[in-house]
């Protein structure tokens, strides 16, 4: 279902998969490199979540703001989901979206956070992982954009309960497609399904 919500005095487009009392906001990769709500990776995750009765909101960002305004877009998407009586809520980000989502998570009351191929920093925006809610990280061991060694340091610094899935792939999950992406999506679905339905 195509929907819209307001953020930073703009009307943003989003796609809502399913409608239930548990939900996840999904944040796409860098908009200047083609990242949008129809990104193959986040749509695959969204459809799998929806098939297990978890609302999945794939958002589009507004005017590019080097990550700063995108954080506000995510916060407003969270407010939108709460307005739909989503009582148990998580946030997922991929690449640039993971950095943005991590910053939003420090300012919002969410129940879980998942990151695919998180970077330490994009433009001037650094990943923030000091919040306490449970976290899942999915990363490719051959990632050339967000190198695995740097990811390991980020993972060690992350606060709260955390776990990781390391896959034999690069930053884009397109090698051995769709098996690699399916493995990532299944792990994310299991993480949120267990977490969000325990909260309801």
KAMORA-V93159 format. One record per helix or strand of 3 or more residues. SS is the DSSP state (@ for helix, = for strand). FROM is the first residue (numbers start at 1). TO is the last residue. Records with the same first field share a line. If there is no record, write none. Layout:
SS=FROM-TO / FROM-TO
//
This chain:
==2-7 / 10-17 / 22-27 / 55-59 / 88-94 / 112-116 / 134-140 / 162-167
@=31-33 / 40-50 / 68-83 / 96-105 / 148-157 / 179-199
//
